[in-house]
């Protein structure tokens, strides 16, 4: 199978190549879009990635997750179920020897359902287009995202998040809409936190 390459654009692993098999199933986030995303994150996180936990739910080539690890996050959890993509992720992980990177083979929704408590500062979503993934994912994301945490989303249409989410940034690159969304603690969550301090 033919392959083309992308590169990590910033951080400790900058310029590291990532091989991407040709085909419709992988759609790596372009360099310029990744640079924009991580500029947004630097703004909202006060310029530092240290101590942040990141979940890349549709890892594919790993472009987003490896970029996060390169920028210095504490954990970059990559979730992917396609065997060819998993092999590629593991090859890059072995080459980088990055302690922050974790790879989970499995379905995105099943991974979210298995979360015992929210623990991620950022969840990155780049699901296959036209397959109805977002409708399935929105009700499950609060299992993973900390109150006040962020979601990065790529989709075929402008993002319209549910009421408990706040759209912070949105742009378009060609046919892809991408944006950054913040999870506001619901009244139920805030009440539970308040009870826990009594």
C-alpha positions as CSV (number, residue, x, y, z in Angstrom):
1,X,0.0,0.0,0.0
2,X,1.3,3.4,-0.9
3,X,2.1,5.9,1.9
4,X,2.7,9.6,2.3
5,X,4.2,11.4,5.2
6,X,3.2,14.1,7.6
7,X,5.4,15.6,10.3
8,X,5.0,16.7,13.9
9,X,5.1,20.5,13.7
10,X,6.3,21.6,17.1
11,X,7.8,20.6,20.4
12,X,10.3,18.0,21.4
13,X,9.6,15.7,18.5
14,X,9.3,18.4,15.9
15,X,9.9,17.3,12.3
16,X,9.4,13.6,13.2
17,X,7.8,12.0,10.1
18,X,4.6,9.9,10.5
19,X,3.7,7.6,7.6
20,X,0.1,7.6,6.5
21,X,-1.3,4.9,4.1
22,X,-3.2,6.3,1.2
23,X,-6.9,5.8,1.4
24,X,-10.2,7.4,2.5
25,X,-10.1,5.9,6.0
26,X,-7.3,8.2,7.3
27,X,-7.6,12.0,7.1
28,X,-4.6,13.5,9.1
29,X,-5.1,17.0,10.5
30,X,-3.0,19.3,8.3
31,X,0.0,21.0,9.7
32,X,-1.5,24.5,9.6
33,X,-4.6,23.3,11.4
34,X,-2.6,21.6,14.1
35,X,-0.5,24.7,14.6
36,X,-3.7,26.7,15.1
37,X,-5.1,24.2,17.5
38,X,-2.0,24.2,19.7
39,X,-1.8,28.0,19.6
40,X,-5.4,28.0,20.9
41,X,-4.5,25.5,23.7
42,X,-1.4,27.5,24.7
43,X,-3.7,30.6,25.1
44,X,-6.3,28.8,27.2
45,X,-3.7,26.8,29.2
46,X,-1.5,29.8,30.0
47,X,1.3,28.7,27.7
48,X,2.1,25.4,29.3
49,X,1.1,21.8,28.5
50,X,2.8,20.2,31.5
51,X,0.5,18.2,33.7
52,X,-2.3,18.1,31.1
53,X,-4.0,14.8,30.2
54,X,-5.2,14.4,26.6
55,X,-7.4,11.8,24.9
56,X,-7.3,11.3,21.1
57,X,-10.4,9.2,20.5
58,X,-10.0,8.6,16.7
59,X,-6.3,8.6,16.6
60,X,-5.8,7.4,13.0
61,X,-2.3,8.4,12.0
62,X,-1.7,9.8,15.5
63,X,-1.0,13.3,14.2
64,X,-3.0,15.0,17.0
65,X,-1.9,12.7,19.9
66,X,1.8,12.7,19.0
67,X,1.7,16.4,18.5
68,X,0.3,16.7,22.1
69,X,3.0,14.5,23.4
70,X,5.6,16.5,21.6
71,X,4.3,19.7,23.3
72,X,4.8,18.2,26.8
73,X,1.5,16.9,28.0
74,X,1.6,14.4,30.9
75,X,-0.5,11.8,29.1
76,X,-1.6,11.4,25.5
77,X,-4.1,8.5,25.3
78,X,-4.7,7.4,21.7
79,X,-7.7,5.2,20.9
80,X,-8.0,3.5,17.5
81,X,-9.5,0.2,16.3
82,X,-8.3,-0.2,12.6
83,X,-5.5,-2.7,12.6
84,X,-3.4,-0.9,9.9
85,X,-3.7,2.4,11.8
86,X,-2.8,0.7,15.1
87,X,0.3,-0.8,13.6
88,X,1.4,2.7,12.4
89,X,0.7,4.2,15.8
90,X,2.8,1.6,17.6
91,X,5.7,2.0,15.1
92,X,5.8,5.8,15.8
93,X,5.5,5.2,19.6
94,X,8.4,2.8,19.4
95,X,10.5,5.3,17.5
96,X,9.8,8.2,19.8
97,X,10.0,6.3,23.1
98,X,7.8,8.9,24.5
99,X,6.6,8.1,28.1
100,X,3.5,10.2,27.7
101,X,2.0,8.1,24.9
102,X,-0.6,5.4,25.6
103,X,-2.3,3.4,22.9
104,X,-5.7,1.6,23.3
105,X,-7.1,-0.8,20.6
106,X,-10.8,-0.4,20.6
107,X,-14.0,1.5,19.9
108,X,-14.3,5.2,20.9
109,X,-17.8,4.8,22.5
110,X,-16.8,1.7,24.4
111,X,-13.7,3.5,25.7
112,X,-15.8,6.4,27.0
113,X,-18.3,4.0,28.6
114,X,-15.5,2.4,30.5
115,X,-14.3,5.6,32.1
116,X,-14.8,5.5,35.9
117,X,-14.4,9.2,36.4
118,X,-13.6,12.3,34.3
119,X,-9.8,12.7,34.1
120,X,-8.9,14.5,30.8
121,X,-8.2,18.2,30.2
122,X,-8.7,17.8,26.5
123,X,-10.5,15.3,24.2
124,X,-9.7,15.4,20.5
125,X,-12.4,14.2,18.1
126,X,-11.7,13.6,14.4
127,X,-14.3,10.9,13.6
128,X,-15.1,9.6,10.1
129,X,-17.4,12.0,8.4
130,X,-21.0,11.1,7.5
131,X,-21.3,8.3,10.0
132,X,-23.3,9.9,12.8
133,X,-20.5,9.7,15.4
134,X,-21.1,13.0,17.1
135,X,-24.7,12.2,18.1
136,X,-23.4,9.1,19.8
137,X,-20.4,10.8,21.4
138,X,-21.9,14.0,23.0
139,X,-23.9,12.1,25.7
140,X,-20.7,10.1,26.7
141,X,-18.0,12.9,26.8
142,X,-18.7,14.0,30.3
143,X,-17.4,10.6,31.4
144,X,-14.0,11.6,30.3
145,X,-13.8,15.4,30.2
146,X,-13.1,17.3,33.4
147,X,-15.5,20.2,34.2
148,X,-14.0,23.2,32.4
149,X,-12.1,20.8,30.1
150,X,-11.8,21.2,26.4
151,X,-12.9,19.3,23.3
152,X,-11.3,19.8,19.9
153,X,-13.6,18.7,17.0
154,X,-13.2,18.2,13.3
155,X,-16.4,17.7,11.3
156,X,-18.0,18.1,7.9
157,X,-20.3,20.9,9.1
158,X,-20.1,23.9,11.4
159,X,-20.2,22.8,15.1
160,X,-23.4,23.1,17.1
161,X,-22.6,21.7,20.5
162,X,-25.2,20.9,23.2
163,X,-26.1,23.6,25.7
164,X,-23.6,22.4,28.4
165,X,-20.8,23.1,25.9
166,X,-19.3,26.5,25.1
167,X,-17.9,27.1,21.6
168,X,-14.6,29.0,22.1
169,X,-13.1,29.0,18.6
170,X,-14.2,27.8,15.1
171,X,-12.6,27.9,11.7
172,X,-12.7,26.2,8.4
173,X,-10.0,24.6,6.2
174,X,-11.3,23.5,2.9
175,X,-14.2,21.1,3.5
176,X,-13.3,20.6,7.2
177,X,-14.8,22.6,10.0
178,X,-12.8,22.6,13.2
179,X,-13.3,24.2,16.6
180,X,-12.5,24.2,20.3
181,X,-15.3,23.7,22.8
182,X,-15.3,24.0,26.6
183,X,-17.3,21.8,28.9
184,X,-19.1,23.8,31.5
185,X,-19.8,22.0,34.8
186,X,-23.5,21.3,34.9
187,X,-25.6,22.3,37.8
188,X,-25.8,18.7,38.9
189,X,-22.0,18.4,38.9
190,X,-21.6,21.7,40.8
191,X,-24.1,20.5,43.4
192,X,-22.3,17.2,43.8
193,X,-19.0,19.1,44.3
194,X,-20.6,21.4,46.9
195,X,-22.0,18.4,48.8
196,X,-18.6,16.8,48.8
197,X,-17.1,19.7,50.6
198,X,-19.7,19.8,53.4
